[in-house]
Amino acid sequence: MSKLLARLYVVFGSLMSTTCSNAQIVPNEFSQGENGSKEYIELVVTGKRTCRDSVADIRRWIIDDQNGWYGGLERGISTGHFRFRDTAIWAAVPFGAIILIYNGEDKNGSILQDDDPTDANQDNIFILPHHSPYLEVHRSEPASPSSTEFRYPLNGFSTPVPADWTLRAGLNNAGDAIIIVAPSLLDKASFSLYYSGTPLPPFQLPSVAFPETVEAGENCALQDSLFSRVESWKKGAVPEQETPGRPNTPQNVAWILALQKRPEPIPASHIYACLKEGEIYSMNGSSLEASGTYSFVFTTATGCDSLVYLHLTIPITVTQTRAGCEKVEWAGITYTTSGKHRDTIRNGTNTCDSIYRVTYIKVLTPPHLRVMPDTAVCKGAPIMLTAETAAPWVQWIGYPPGHSVRVRPEKTTNYQAVAKDNAGCMNTAFVKVTVSHFELKITTSTNAPFPGNVVTLQTGANLPYEVISWSPPALFPAQQARQQVISISRSEDIVVSGKSVNGCQDTGRTTISVLPEVIFIPTAFTPNGDGKNDQLKIVMPQTEAFHLSIFNRWGEMIFRSDHPDQGWDGKRGGLPQPAGTYVYYLTALLPDGTKVQRKGTVRLLY
């Protein structure tokens, strides 16, 4: 019995697969926010994709601001740091994924997307506040002053809380850093960006030394793919140039898309040969003696599989049909119309007769499908989607099969209809339903007045609108007014109804709770400018006379007021006073002749 030996042409390198992950996390943008502490840090997971290596394990990777490794005029060291929790969601993060971590206690208004800490919608974008349970915080290290040889700890982490951003990662306007540290090397940055100049010895050099400060109302964003080049970073104004959870420029988009792109698989190879009676064809350890198509898989050094087809035939005439919807791929040719293909196959040595093959190409037309035109509705309003087709099967994706489906979209949605005929050919069509979200609100000058006080109620909405009515009607003679000014003597539930220019209706609600006439003296206040408890004020009924004096611990009077509305802002002569305990004396005369005398202490906090 003779034997034919097949020669394999391995055009894809070594048959043994080796993968080497070069994963890294780098910042793509960070922002100080428009005001307050509306800060965020946007990261990108980088790495070279192969057929078998396309994700990074970022569990226990550390994110920190300045830690003592870099000097400069401002150290900006916030006590503590964050890291990614050791959980499954961070065990396999795709290359090219964007991770947006923001101050959840003061969310930046440019972040329009919903939180998505697990990439549930699979768009390669993870969005989470700093106090997400998918992160961990270390509250004691590093601490100021730190050291150029500081090493991050392995233990001592806990679940973050809202206050942790300002205390652990707040970005200093005059100079700070974004530091990324791999868990395998805790005394050196995997990547770092220091802004406000270049650190001088003995401090370490960062990956990027950005020469400018990044202050409140500014951000700093990567413009392309060269994250280690200082020229690739650009400072901008917020909110105009903020792009949280999105690439920053066309060049930046191209880089991130390239990280996400999988390697092209190696095209299949084909070997054609003829068999004579009694012959055996040997390939890759297999002995073949029957006509047919055999496949063999080989793995390259990049981890990609290469498929080799061996076509063994006998010298016969073969007639066959190849059918497909809209097109047919056959013998390296794409057919878009029906027809017939003839070819003759010979082996390389001419030791067997020709094989004459006739292939009938049948290109099928997809079924006709027509859907309703794009339309618009109010949020939550029902609408019937309709599709017309002669095909036996039609379905709106996400709903049971059928030509029509009733939907109540909460947001603008693209709905897809699919029709399939008996030959399995399919056609699709889309309908865009634009949802108008009308939201009417009420703001009040106060929600807790004393009896007889005047309260101003102001309506507002996200779209042009008109007011339809107020309730209770007895309080509001002008039913269509956008603003109301009322005198209130008891607690009331206020409801206003309105209609937007496109006909959508909504109601705004608020409750006004009338306070009893009591004297209230706070035990502490925080004059930090956040609009909450910024002054020490005495809350009490109307008085004929009022005197309030504040003394420090040395007995010095540092504040005096003769009217309840004049509160202490924690300053003396325009200078903030130290945090601590202060003594107050209050005397007042009520209209009914009652004398009020109070003495006590109050704490000044920052």
C-alpha positions, 0 to 999 in steps of 0.5 A, spaced: 500 500 500 502 506 497 502 512 502 502 520 500 505 525 505 502 531 505 507 537 506 504 542 511 506 550 510 506 553 516 505 560 515 503 563 522 510 562 526 511 557 532 505 552 533 506 553 541 502 558 544 505 563 548 501 569 551 504 575 555 500 580 558 503 587 558 497 590 562 497 597 565 492 602 567 493 610 565 489 616 566 486 619 560 483 625 564 482 628 571 478 634 573 478 639 578 470 640 577 467 647 575 466 649 583 466 645 590 469 638 589 466 636 583 473 632 581 473 625 577 479 621 575 478 617 568 483 611 567 484 607 561 486 599 561 492 598 556 495 592 553 496 589 547 491 584 545 492 577 542 487 572 540 488 569 547 490 575 551 485 581 551 483 582 558 487 585 565 487 583 572 486 590 576 484 587 582 488 591 588 491 596 583 492 602 587 489 609 585 492 615 589 494 622 589 501 625 591 504 620 596 511 623 598 515 620 592 514 627 588 516 634 591 515 641 588 512 647 591 506 643 593 506 636 596 498 635 596 498 629 600 491 627 602 492 621 608 490 614 605 489 612 598 484 607 594 484 601 590 480 596 586 477 591 591 479 583 590 472 582 586 471 578 580 469 584 576 476 587 576 479 580 574 478 580 567 477 588 564 478 588 557 483 592 554 481 599 552 476 599 557 474 606 560 474 607 568 471 613 571 471 614 578 468 621 581 467 624 587 460 621 589 459 626 595 459 632 590 458 629 583 460 633 577 454 635 572 458 633 566 457 626 568 451 624 564 451 617 564 448 613 569 453 609 574 455 602 571 460 599 576 460 592 572 459 595 565 453 591 565 451 594 558 458 592 555 460 598 552 467 598 555 465 603 560 465 603 568 462 608 571 462 608 579 463 613 585 469 613 590 464 610 595 462 604 591 463 597 594 467 595 588 473 599 591 477 599 597 480 605 602 486 605 606 485 611 611 492 612 614 497 611 609 500 615 606 500 621 611 503 628 610 509 628 611 511 622 607 517 619 604 520 618 597 521 611 599 514 610 601 511 603 600 504 602 600 501 597 605 498 590 603 492 590 609 488 595 613 483 596 607 475 597 608 469 600 604 469 607 602 464 612 605 462 619 602 467 623 606 473 619 603 474 623 597 475 629 600 480 626 605 483 621 601 484 623 594 482 631 593 486 634 588 490 640 590 489 646 585 497 648 586 500 642 585 498 634 586 499 628 582 495 622 579 499 615 581 497 608 579 501 602 583 501 595 581 500 590 587 506 587 584 511 593 585 508 597 591 514 602 592 514 604 585 509 607 580 506 603 574 504 610 571 504 617 574 502 624 572 505 630 577 502 637 575 505 644 577 513 643 575 518 638 575 520 635 582 527 636 584 532 631 587 532 627 592 524 626 589 523 621 584 521 623 577 514 622 575 512 618 568 509 625 566 511 632 569 506 637 567 509 644 567 502 647 569 497 648 575 490 645 574 486 649 578 478 649 580 475 650 573 480 646 569 481 639 567 487 636 564 486 631 558 490 626 554 490 628 547 492 622 543 495 615 545 502 618 547 500 618 555 508 618 557 509 624 553 508 631 556 506 634 550 500 629 549 497 632 555 492 639 555 489 643 560 482 645 559 476 649 561 470 646 565 465 644 563 466 646 556 472 641 555 470 635 560 469 629 557 468 624 563 466 617 561 468 618 553 474 619 549 477 626 549 479 627 541 479 624 535 486 621 536 484 619 543 478 615 540 482 612 535 487 609 540 482 607 545 478 603 539 485 600 537 486 597 544 479 594 544 480 591 537 481 584 537 487 581 532 484 579 525 484 571 525 489 567 520 485 566 514 484 558 513 488 555 508 486 549 503 490 543 500 486 540 495 489 533 493 486 527 489 486 519 491 487 513 487 484 506 490 489 503 495 492 510 497 493 513 504 494 521 505 498 522 511 497 529 515 499 531 522 499 524 524 492 522 521 492 517 515 486 518 510 483 514 505 476 516 504 474 522 500 472 528 504 474 535 507 478 534 513 480 540 518 486 541 522 487 546 527 494 549 529 496 555 534 501 560 533 505 564 537 500 570 538 495 565 540 491 565 534 488 559 531 490 557 524 485 552 520 487 548 515 482 544 510 484 538 506 480 537 501 480 529 498 477 527 492 476 522 487 476 523 479 468 524 479 463 529 476 460 533 482 454 537 482 452 541 488 448 547 490 450 553 494 444 558 497 445 564 501 441 570 503 443 576 499 450 573 497 453 567 496 461 566 498 464 560 493 471 559 491 473 566 493 468 569 489 462 573 492 456 572 488 450 577 488 446 574 483 444 567 482 448 563 476 452 557 475 460 556 477 464 550 473 471 548 475 476 543 474 481 541 480 487 537 479 493 535 484 500 538 484 503 531 481 498 530 475 497 523 478 490 522 477 484 525 473 481 531 473 475 533 478 469 536 474 465 540 479 458 544 477 456 549 483 449 552 482 449 559 485 442 561 488 442 568 491 435 569 495 432 575 496 430 577 504 423 578 505 420 585 505 419 589 511 416 596 512 415 599 519 412 605 522 416 612 521 420 615 527 415 618 532 415 622 538 412 621 545 411 624 552 415 620 557 411 614 560 406 614 554 404 608 550 405 607 543 403 602 538 409 599 534 407 596 527 411 592 522 408 590 515 411 584 512 409 577 508 414 573 511 411 568 516 415 570 522 416 577 525 418 580 531 420 586 535 426 585 539 425 584 546 418 582 545 414 576 543 413 575 536 408 579 532 407 585 527 405 590 533 407 591 540 405 596 545 411 600 549 411 605 554 418 608 553 422 612 559 427 614 554 429 615 547 429 608 544 431 605 537 426 599 536 428 593 531 423 589 528 426 582 524 422 578 519 424 571 517 422 567 511 421 560 510 428 560 507 431 563 513 433 569 510 432 575 514 431 583 514 431 588 519 428 595 520 428 600 525 424 605 529 426 611 533 421 613 538 424 620 541 421 621 549 420 628 551 422 628 559 418 634 562 419 635 569 416 640 573 419 642 580 417 647 586 422 651 590 420 655 596 424 660 600 423 656 606 419 649 607 419 650 615 416 657 617 413 660 623 406 661 623 404 667 619 410 667 615 410 669 608 413 663 603 415 664 596 414 658 591 417 658 584 416 653 579 421 651 574 422 645 569 427 642 564 422 645 558 418 651 556 412 650 560 405 653 562 402 652 569 395 649 569 393 649 576 395 650 584 393 646 590 390 647 595 386 652 590 384 656 596 391 659 597 392 660 590 387 665 587 392 666 581 392 658 578 396 659 572 402 663 576 409 661 575 410 664 582 406 664 588 407 668 595 403 666 600 402 667 608 401 660 611 399 659 618 399 651 618 402 645 614 400 644 607 402 639 602 403 644 595 401 641 588 402 644 582 400 642 575 403 644 568 404 642 561 410 643 556 410 646 549 409 639 546 403 637 550 407 633 556 404 634 563 407 633 570 406 635 577 411 638 582 410 637 589 412 640 596 410 640 603 411 646 608 411 644 615 409 650 620 414 650 626 411 651 633 414 657 636 420 655 640 427 658 641 432 653 638 440 654 639 444 650 635 450 646 639 455 647 633 456 650 626 460 649 620 462 656 617 465 652 611 462 655 605 457 649 603 451 653 604 449 648 610 450 651 618 455 656 615 452 661 621 450 661 628 443 663 628 438 663 634 431 661 632 425 664 636 419 668 635 418 675 634 422 679 639 421 686 642 429 686 644 434 681 642 442 681 645 447 675 643 454 675 645 459 670 644 466 669 648 472 665 647 475 661 652 479 667 655 473 671 656 474 676 650 467 678 647 468 676 640 461 677 637 455 681 639 448 681 635 442 685 637 437 682 632 436 674 631 437 675 623 444 677 624 448 670 626 455 669 627 459 667 621 465 664 626 470 670 624 472 676 628 474 682 625 474 678 618 478 673 621 476 666 622 476 664 629 480 657 631 475 651 632 473 650 639 468 651 644 465 658 645 460 661 650 454 665 649 449 669 653 442 671 650 437 676 653 431 677 649 424 680 650 418 677 647 411 681 645 407 679 651 413 681 656 416 674 657 423 675 658 428 670 656 435 669 658 440 663 656 447 661 657 451 656 654 456 653 649 457 652 642 462 648 638 465 652 632 467 646 627 471 646 620 
